[in-house]
Amino acid sequence: MTLWVEKTHDEAGAEFIAAKIEHLTRSGEQGGVQLWREVDRRFRELGARTAQS
């Protein structure tokens, strides 16, 4: 899912993920929030790896 976000949203990926987390939080969907927080962690990790290259 993280790679899909990067491919589809590129630099706007972090904003997309944040919007997903906010929406799911408001909806009370804690499982979804946890999932997207993990996607966020991996997205940031992926960005850090790319910056180091």
N, C-alpha and C positions, 0 to 999 in steps of 0.2 A: 504494500500500500504506500509505503514511503517513497519508493521509486516512481510510482504512478503520480504522486503529488509533485515530485520534482520534475518529471517529464511534462506533466500537464500545466503546472502553475509556475514552474521555474522560480524566479526570485520572489514571486508573490505567494509562494508555498506557505511560508510562515503565517502570513495573514489569513490564508485559507484555513489552515489548521486551527488557528486561534478562533476563527468564526465558528468552526465546527464544534470546538470545545465549549464555547459560549452558548451555542444553541442547545447542545446536549445537556449542559448544566441547567439551563432554564427549564428544560423538559423533564429534568429529574432522572435522566438515563445515565446512571453512574457507570454501568458497564461500557457504554459508548464513550464516556468521558475518559475512563481509564485507557481504552483502546487508542483514542486520539492523542492522549498525553504520551503514550509510548511511541506513536507515529511522530509526534513532535520531537521527542528525544532523539529518535533515529534520524530525523530530518536534519536536526542541528549537528549531529555527529557526522552525517554525510557531508554537510556543508563545510565542516572543519577539515575533513579529509581532502575535499576538493581544494580548499584554500592552501593546504600544505603542499599540494602537488606542483 
